[in-house]
Amino acid sequence: MKKLMNAPADIVVESLRGMAAAHPELRVDLAHRIVYRAGGPVPGKVGLISGGGAGHEPLHGGFVGPGMLDAAIAGEVFTSPVPDQILEATKNVDAGAGVVHIVKNYTGDVMNFEMAAEIAAAETGVEVVSVITDDDVAVQDSLYTAGRRGVGVTVLAEKLAGAAAETGRPLAEVAEVVRKVNAGGRSMGMALTSCTVPAAGKPTFDLPDTEMEIGIGIHGEPGRRRVPLAPAREIAEMLVEPILSDLDFTGGSGNDGVIAFVNGMGATPLLELYLMYGEVAALLEKAGVRVVRSLVGPYITSLDMAGCSVTLLKVDDDLVRLWDAPVQTPGLRWGV
């Protein structure tokens, strides 16, 4: 194992310490492993929180700032944060308008965020609405989930709900944006290599050079099937076809096109991700799916895994306006 680290046990805290040094516009609570916007909560604005295991950067800490999250909580690598961490963040971002939790559908995350929300309501009176993302079409259940996994749509939900909160929408409407995004989004991923968890010191699964995994998760879970390595255009078909089969992206009431998101899993260069986006775009055009916005890059990663995922999100005029709204975070920034 070759990694830029001092000791596996310290990698999360030391990474957060480095993030604080690099981004003075953030405030990092190392004791609780929480990344906040500097300056505290905005009076009257709905607080927006997400979090999960470390190893998926820039998700979630890299998406804290104006136009996105108010706070992000980091667990150990691929391990949910505990309720005490989530409760601390919830109390500190509440500005009187309530707090929305965006929670990926992994068993530990769901359980711990739910517990923290209940404690916050009982002890402080903070109104919390939790919304779960479960956009992965690859599997219904896995080692980490009951039902579908929350993956790429989480990034889009954080951006869109963040913009909604920034404009002063009330708690119920901000939560509804997350639900709408999750209902209209689907994802599928693949891997060329496994990742290596620092504490384990070896790849999570063995993948020969001549094979690839289709339908992987973001924690190093193997996919729905292992197939021979194929050209990019065939890989794109393996990812896009299950998404289009799961949800109609060609029309319907209020559908004005899609946001197409090609995500890198951590070790795939942009040279290859843009090539993949070209293949995905060609398939969508052939299928009659109109792309109105796009995002390409490593935004929800799995440590050093090579591979990519595709996320499609049905959008209407309101979601497009929220997407175009200014955002200023370490991981996503435009219109500022």
C-alpha angles and dihedrals in degrees: 000000000000115000136149098247144108101220131349092235092058101041098100097047093042091050090051090048089054091047090054090051092049096045115041088173086075131067115216122199102203094184092060096025094235127147114209136179109258115249098042130254121338109244112252095006122122110249116235122204136174135161148148142156120336118250097072098085134194081032115106115356093039089063097059115115144068110337096021136039129357092204141001127199123211125208125189115291108306090349127114120249113250125252094256091060093047092046091052092052093045093054093046098052097044110112097172098278098085133253133265120210116205105203128185113223100256118128097239094045093049094048096045097044090048092051092048092050091052092049092047092053093046099044104032107016092237110156108230128186116191121201121189124214117213108161103138111116094188099085140006094211135013142168089284104034149050103216126353123348123248108237137136098001088066090074091051092046092052091052096045097042089044091057091047092052091046091058091054102256113163125254097265092051095048090050090048090056089058091048091048092050093048092048092050099042133082132178141191128182142192138194135214092186139013122250126242118230108215094229092050096047095205137070115285092230136007116250119177118224091249096055141062137196120239118202100022125168128226096258098063094271113157115249135250091271142001116229138172116278110271139186118279094255090058092046089052089054091051090055102038100043096061090048094051090045091054099050136015108245097170101082145321133139114323094002111135098168136291143283107232115207122188107188129195118224095218110277102050115102123230089246088070096036093057090047088053091048089055090054092046092049091052091051092049092050090051090050093051095249112144116217112209100169134014141197125194127180147066102305103139108028140176103221108264099347115138114220142069145242133217123219125185122191126189109226138188130196092280095053091046090053090049091048092052093047115111118276128185115186134125091255103036126029135162142130094036 
